[in-house]
Amino acid sequence: MVRRHWFVLLTTLGSATFCLTALTGAQEQAPLIQWRYDYNQARKEAAKKNLPLIIDFGTKDCFWCKKLDDITFRDTKVAQLMNDRFIPLKVDAEVDVNLTQALRITSYPTIVLAAPDGKIIGSIEGFQDAVRFHENLQRALATLRDPEWMTRDYELAAKHVAGADFARAIATLKNILEDDKARPIQVKARKLLQDIEGQARARFLQAKQMQEAGKSGEAFQSLTETVRLFPGLQASKDAGELLARLAQTQQAEQKSQQRSKKAHDLLVQAQEFYKAGDFLPCLDRCEIIMASFGDLPQGLEASQLAADIKNNPEWLQNACEVLGDRLGALYLALADSLLKKGQPQQAAFYLERVIRSFPGSRYAESAQIRLGQLQGTPPRRVDLQSARP
């Protein structure tokens, strides 16, 4: 009887030992997570392999951190998924304080999920069992999966770039990046867009160098091409702003050149009249130059020329006589105009003024004839003493 009990006990112990050995073997066969411990190296590896990062923030004394390591991270499916589809990074929050603060981690454990380019796509706080944790990882991967239309559009954008049709490529790439969820295809699209931006920036800097070297025409053409080829990019906006400034500068230069030319032409005319002894039109040109172009060198020359005439009584008298002739002719023309408009009284006033102001001149004689015709009397010489003031 005693022998039988010993047999049962040994058999039971043997079975328990076998089960324990089998369980231990299963745990030993479970794949271990291939943790990385250097953030910068993990980032580079993620970018190179185009895999998302999974970062485990914890501390040595954190109870639930240890539970996550002992239970969830030992699950075969979890470990395999993390090794195959992620770059796993373990961070001691008490050691790497800067990174922990930068990501605003305040409780442990906290799992942070980041795209290959480092953009945060989600986080998991606290302990989760293997099943739930595995589901969350699958969900995160689903957000990073490339839709067919994105892949198709990216290939189309690449063809546009190859054909130097940057405008259409930019529009297509921006459409891919609209939701900005850091999918692998979006990472590639962003990189391609950055390459295009680099080309646009190089064109802009080259045009800027042309402008600084005084090659305004070439710079203008290059900037125009940059705006046309790369719409919507920062380099294109910068090119547009510089283009506007160049246009303003060119307009100002053209206006300055036009002013200088006009002042030069007027001064040449004034000098020719001066040489011919025709001092009134010379003074007219000088007055215009001094009034409108006094800030130019021609203004000083005109001022000196006018001073020469005004300081010479004989020349000034000549100018006055010419001016009188001109004024008499203008008064006669004004009187004729008033007569045509049916205003004889006003016309008579100016005819009398001509007679009074220019006695003995041909203008006074013409005015006397017109006034006599207007009054219905034969022509006579006007007595200046009785003339209308």
C-alpha positions as CSV (number, residue, x, y, z in Angstrom):
1,M,0.0,0.0,0.0
2,V,2.8,2.3,0.9
3,R,4.6,1.5,-2.3
4,R,1.5,2.4,-4.3
5,H,1.3,5.9,-2.7
6,W,4.9,6.5,-3.5
7,F,4.3,5.5,-7.1
8,V,1.4,7.9,-7.4
9,L,3.4,10.7,-5.8
10,L,6.4,10.2,-8.0
11,T,4.1,10.1,-11.1
12,T,2.4,13.3,-10.0
13,L,5.7,15.0,-9.4
14,G,7.0,13.8,-12.7
15,S,4.0,15.3,-14.6
16,A,4.4,18.6,-12.8
17,T,8.0,18.7,-13.6
18,F,7.3,18.0,-17.2
19,C,4.7,20.8,-17.4
20,L,7.0,23.3,-15.7
21,T,9.8,22.3,-18.0
22,A,7.6,22.7,-21.1
23,L,6.4,26.1,-19.9
24,T,9.9,27.3,-19.2
25,G,10.9,26.1,-22.7
26,A,8.1,27.9,-24.3
27,Q,9.1,31.1,-22.6
28,E,12.7,30.6,-23.6
29,Q,11.6,30.1,-27.2
30,A,9.5,33.3,-27.2
31,P,11.4,35.9,-29.3
32,L,13.0,38.7,-27.2
33,I,12.3,42.2,-28.3
34,Q,15.4,43.7,-29.9
35,W,15.5,46.9,-27.9
36,R,17.6,49.9,-28.9
37,Y,18.8,52.2,-26.2
38,D,20.2,55.2,-28.1
39,Y,17.5,57.6,-29.4
40,N,19.6,59.3,-32.2
41,Q,20.7,55.9,-33.5
42,A,17.2,54.6,-33.4
43,R,15.9,57.6,-35.3
44,K,18.5,57.1,-38.0
45,E,17.7,53.4,-38.3
46,A,13.9,54.1,-38.5
47,A,14.5,56.6,-41.3
48,K,16.8,54.3,-43.2
49,K,14.6,51.3,-42.9
50,N,11.4,53.3,-43.3
51,L,9.9,51.8,-40.1
52,P,8.0,53.5,-37.3
53,L,9.5,53.9,-33.8
54,I,8.0,52.4,-30.7
55,I,9.5,54.1,-27.6
56,D,8.9,52.6,-24.1
57,F,9.3,55.2,-21.4
58,G,9.8,53.7,-17.9
59,T,11.8,53.8,-14.7
60,K,13.6,51.1,-12.7
61,D,11.2,51.3,-9.7
62,C,8.0,51.5,-11.8
63,F,5.8,48.5,-10.8
64,W,3.6,48.5,-14.0
65,C,6.7,49.0,-16.2
66,K,8.0,45.7,-14.9
67,K,4.7,44.1,-15.5
68,L,4.7,45.3,-19.0
69,D,8.2,43.8,-19.5
70,D,7.4,40.5,-17.8
71,I,4.0,39.9,-19.3
72,T,3.1,41.9,-22.4
73,F,6.6,42.2,-24.0
74,R,7.1,38.5,-23.5
75,D,4.2,37.6,-25.7
76,T,5.3,35.9,-28.9
77,K,3.0,37.9,-31.2
78,V,3.8,41.2,-29.6
79,A,7.5,40.7,-29.6
80,Q,7.5,39.5,-33.2
81,L,5.4,42.4,-34.4
82,M,7.6,44.9,-32.6
83,N,10.8,43.4,-34.1
84,D,9.5,43.0,-37.6
85,R,7.4,46.2,-38.1
86,F,8.9,48.7,-35.6
87,I,12.2,50.0,-34.3
88,P,11.8,49.3,-30.5
89,L,13.5,51.9,-28.2
90,K,13.6,51.6,-24.4
91,V,14.2,54.8,-22.5
92,D,14.9,55.2,-18.8
93,A,13.0,58.4,-18.0
94,E,15.2,59.2,-15.0
95,V,18.3,59.1,-17.2
96,D,17.2,60.6,-20.5
97,V,15.4,63.5,-18.8
98,N,15.6,65.9,-21.8
99,L,13.8,63.5,-24.2
100,T,11.2,62.7,-21.6
101,Q,10.4,66.3,-21.0
102,A,10.5,67.1,-24.7
103,L,7.7,64.6,-25.3
104,R,5.9,65.7,-22.1
105,I,5.9,62.2,-20.6
106,T,4.5,62.4,-17.0
107,S,3.4,58.9,-16.2
108,Y,5.0,55.4,-16.5
109,P,4.9,53.3,-18.5
110,T,4.1,55.4,-21.5
111,I,4.5,53.9,-25.0
112,V,5.1,56.5,-27.8
113,L,4.6,55.6,-31.4
114,A,6.4,57.7,-34.0
115,A,6.5,57.7,-37.8
116,P,9.9,57.0,-39.6
117,D,10.5,60.7,-39.8
118,G,10.0,61.1,-36.1
119,K,6.5,62.6,-36.1
120,I,4.4,61.4,-33.2
121,I,1.4,59.4,-34.3
122,G,0.1,58.1,-30.9
123,S,0.8,57.1,-27.4
124,I,-0.3,54.4,-24.9
125,E,-0.3,55.2,-21.1
126,G,-0.2,52.5,-18.4
127,F,-0.1,48.7,-18.5
128,Q,-1.9,46.8,-21.3
129,D,-2.2,43.0,-21.7
130,A,-0.7,41.4,-24.7
131,V,-4.0,41.1,-26.7
132,R,-5.0,44.7,-26.3
133,F,-1.4,46.0,-26.8
134,H,-1.1,43.9,-30.0
135,E,-4.4,45.4,-31.3
136,N,-3.2,48.9,-30.7
137,L,0.0,48.2,-32.6
138,Q,-2.0,46.9,-35.5
139,R,-4.2,50.0,-35.4
140,A,-1.1,52.2,-35.5
141,L,0.3,50.3,-38.4
142,A,-3.0,50.7,-40.3
143,T,-2.8,54.5,-40.0
144,L,0.7,54.2,-41.6
145,R,-0.4,51.9,-44.4
146,D,-0.2,53.5,-47.9
147,P,-3.6,53.9,-49.7
148,E,-3.5,52.9,-53.3
149,W,-4.4,56.3,-54.6
150,M,-1.4,57.8,-52.7
151,T,1.0,55.4,-54.2
152,R,-0.5,56.1,-57.6
153,D,-0.3,59.8,-57.2
154,Y,3.3,59.6,-55.9
155,E,4.4,57.7,-59.0
156,L,2.6,60.4,-61.1
157,A,4.4,63.2,-59.2
158,A,7.7,61.5,-59.8
159,K,7.0,61.4,-63.5
160,H,6.2,65.1,-63.4
161,V,9.5,65.8,-61.7
162,A,11.4,63.8,-64.3
163,G,9.7,65.9,-67.0
164,A,10.5,69.1,-65.2
165,D,6.7,69.8,-64.8
166,F,7.3,71.0,-61.2
167,A,4.0,72.9,-60.9
168,R,1.9,69.7,-61.4
169,A,4.3,67.7,-59.2
170,I,3.9,70.2,-56.4
171,A,0.1,70.1,-56.6
172,T,0.1,66.3,-56.6
173,L,2.5,65.9,-53.7
174,K,0.6,68.5,-51.6
175,N,-2.5,66.5,-52.1
176,I,-0.8,63.4,-50.8
177,L,0.4,65.3,-47.7
178,E,-2.9,66.9,-47.0
179,D,-3.9,64.8,-44.0
180,D,-0.2,64.5,-42.9
181,K,-0.4,61.2,-41.1
182,A,3.2,60.3,-41.7
183,R,2.5,57.2,-43.8
184,P,5.6,55.8,-45.5
185,I,4.5,57.1,-48.9
186,Q,3.9,60.5,-47.3
187,V,7.4,60.4,-45.9
188,K,8.7,59.8,-49.5
189,A,6.4,62.5,-50.8
190,R,7.7,65.0,-48.3
191,K,11.2,64.2,-49.2
192,L,10.5,64.6,-52.9
193,L,8.8,68.0,-52.2
194,Q,11.8,69.1,-50.2
195,D,14.0,68.2,-53.2
196,I,11.9,70.3,-55.4
197,E,12.0,73.1,-52.9
198,G,15.8,72.8,-52.9
199,Q,15.9,73.2,-56.7
200,A,13.6,76.3,-56.4
201,R,15.8,77.7,-53.6
202,A,18.9,77.3,-55.8
203,R,17.3,79.1,-58.7
204,F,16.2,81.9,-56.4
205,L,19.7,82.3,-54.9
206,Q,21.2,82.3,-58.3
207,A,18.8,85.1,-59.5
208,K,19.6,87.0,-56.3
209,Q,23.3,86.8,-57.1
210,M,22.6,88.1,-60.6
211,Q,20.6,91.0,-59.2
212,E,23.4,91.9,-56.7
213,A,25.9,91.7,-59.6
214,G,23.9,94.3,-61.5
215,K,22.5,91.9,-64.0
216,S,18.9,93.0,-63.5
217,G,17.6,91.7,-66.8
218,E,18.9,88.2,-66.3
219,A,17.7,88.2,-62.6
220,F,14.2,89.4,-63.7
221,Q,13.9,86.5,-66.2
222,S,15.2,83.9,-63.7
223,L,12.9,85.1,-60.9
224,T,9.9,85.0,-63.3
225,E,10.8,81.4,-64.2
226,T,11.1,80.5,-60.5
227,V,7.6,81.8,-59.8
228,R,6.1,80.0,-62.9
229,L,7.8,76.7,-62.3
230,F,7.5,76.3,-58.5
231,P,4.1,77.8,-57.5
232,G,3.2,77.6,-53.8
233,L,6.7,77.0,-52.5
234,Q,8.5,79.4,-50.2
235,A,11.3,79.9,-52.7
236,S,8.7,80.9,-55.2
237,K,7.1,83.4,-52.8
238,D,10.5,84.9,-52.1
239,A,11.2,85.1,-55.8
240,G,7.9,86.9,-56.3
241,E,8.7,89.5,-53.5
242,L,12.1,90.1,-55.0
243,L,10.6,90.4,-58.5
244,A,8.2,93.0,-57.2
245,R,11.0,95.0,-55.7
246,L,13.0,94.8,-58.9
247,A,10.0,95.9,-60.9
248,Q,9.6,98.9,-58.6
249,T,13.3,99.7,-58.8
250,Q,13.2,99.5,-62.6
251,Q,10.2,101.7,-62.7
252,A,11.9,104.2,-60.5
253,E,15.0,104.1,-62.6
254,Q,13.0,104.5,-65.8
255,K,11.2,107.5,-64.3
256,S,14.5,109.0,-63.2
257,Q,15.9,108.5,-66.7
258,Q,12.8,110.1,-68.2
259,R,13.0,113.1,-65.9
260,S,16.7,113.5,-66.7
261,K,16.1,113.3,-70.4
262,K,13.2,115.8,-70.2
263,A,15.3,118.2,-68.2
264,H,18.2,117.8,-70.6
265,D,16.0,118.4,-73.6
266,L,14.6,121.6,-72.1
267,L,18.0,122.9,-71.1
268,V,19.3,122.3,-74.7
269,Q,16.3,124.3,-76.0
270,A,17.0,127.1,-73.5
271,Q,20.7,127.2,-74.5
272,E,19.8,127.4,-78.2
273,F,17.3,130.3,-77.6
274,Y,20.0,132.0,-75.5
275,K,22.5,131.7,-78.3
276,A,20.0,133.1,-80.7
277,G,19.2,136.1,-78.5
278,D,15.6,134.9,-78.1
279,F,15.5,135.5,-74.3
280,L,11.8,135.1,-73.5
281,P,11.5,131.4,-74.6
282,C,14.9,130.9,-72.9
283,L,13.5,132.2,-69.6
284,D,10.3,130.1,-70.1
285,R,12.4,126.9,-70.4
286,C,14.6,127.9,-67.4
287,E,11.6,128.5,-65.2
288,I,10.1,125.1,-66.1
289,I,13.4,123.3,-65.4
290,M,13.8,125.1,-62.0
291,A,10.2,124.3,-61.0
292,S,10.1,120.7,-62.0
293,F,13.7,119.5,-62.1
294,G,15.4,121.7,-59.5
295,D,16.9,118.6,-57.8
296,L,18.8,117.7,-61.0
297,P,22.1,119.2,-62.3
298,Q,20.1,120.8,-65.1
299,G,18.2,122.8,-62.5
300,L,21.4,124.6,-61.4
301,E,22.4,125.3,-65.0
302,A,19.0,126.7,-65.8
303,S,19.1,128.9,-62.7
304,Q,22.5,130.4,-63.8
305,L,21.2,130.9,-67.4
306,A,18.1,132.8,-66.1
307,A,20.3,134.9,-63.8
308,D,22.5,136.0,-66.7
309,I,19.4,137.3,-68.6
310,K,17.8,139.0,-65.6
311,N,21.1,140.7,-64.8
312,N,21.3,142.2,-68.3
313,P,18.8,145.1,-68.8
314,E,19.1,145.0,-72.6
315,W,18.3,141.3,-72.7
316,L,15.6,141.7,-70.2
317,Q,14.0,144.5,-72.2
318,N,14.1,142.4,-75.3
319,A,12.2,139.7,-73.3
320,C,9.6,142.1,-72.1
321,E,9.0,143.4,-75.6
322,V,8.5,139.9,-76.9
323,L,6.2,139.2,-74.0
324,G,4.2,142.3,-74.8
325,D,3.7,141.2,-78.3
326,R,2.6,137.8,-77.1
327,L,0.2,139.3,-74.6
328,G,-1.3,141.6,-77.2
329,A,-1.9,138.7,-79.6
330,L,-3.5,136.6,-76.8
331,Y,-5.8,139.5,-75.8
332,L,-6.9,139.8,-79.4
333,A,-7.5,136.1,-79.6
334,L,-9.5,136.2,-76.4
335,A,-11.7,139.0,-77.7
336,D,-12.4,137.1,-80.9
337,S,-13.3,134.0,-78.9
338,L,-15.8,136.0,-76.8
339,L,-17.4,137.5,-79.9
340,K,-17.9,134.0,-81.3
341,K,-19.7,133.1,-78.1
342,G,-22.0,136.1,-78.2
343,Q,-20.3,138.1,-75.5
344,P,-19.6,141.5,-77.1
345,Q,-19.3,143.5,-73.9
346,Q,-16.5,141.3,-72.6
347,A,-14.8,141.3,-76.0
348,A,-14.9,145.1,-76.0
349,F,-13.3,145.2,-72.6
350,Y,-10.3,143.2,-73.8
351,L,-10.0,145.1,-77.1
352,E,-9.8,148.4,-75.1
353,R,-7.2,146.8,-72.9
354,V,-5.1,146.0,-75.9
355,I,-5.4,149.6,-77.2
356,R,-4.5,151.0,-73.7
357,S,-1.7,148.6,-73.0
358,F,0.0,148.6,-76.4
359,P,-0.5,152.0,-77.9
360,G,0.9,152.5,-81.4
361,S,1.4,148.8,-82.0
362,R,-0.1,146.7,-84.7
363,Y,-2.1,144.9,-82.0
364,A,-3.7,148.2,-80.9
365,E,-4.6,149.1,-84.4
366,S,-6.2,145.7,-85.0
367,A,-8.1,146.1,-81.7
368,Q,-9.3,149.6,-82.7
369,I,-10.7,148.2,-86.0
370,R,-12.5,145.3,-84.2
371,L,-13.9,147.7,-81.6
372,G,-15.2,150.1,-84.3
373,Q,-16.9,147.2,-86.1
374,L,-18.4,146.1,-82.8
375,Q,-19.7,149.6,-82.0
376,G,-20.8,150.4,-85.6
377,T,-18.5,153.4,-85.8
378,P,-15.7,154.2,-88.3
379,P,-12.2,153.4,-87.1
380,R,-10.6,156.1,-84.9
381,R,-7.7,156.4,-82.6
382,V,-8.5,155.8,-79.0
383,D,-7.8,158.6,-76.5
384,L,-5.9,156.8,-73.9
385,Q,-7.0,159.2,-71.2
386,S,-10.6,158.3,-71.7
387,A,-10.0,154.6,-72.2
388,R,-11.7,152.2,-69.9
389,P,-9.3,151.2,-67.0
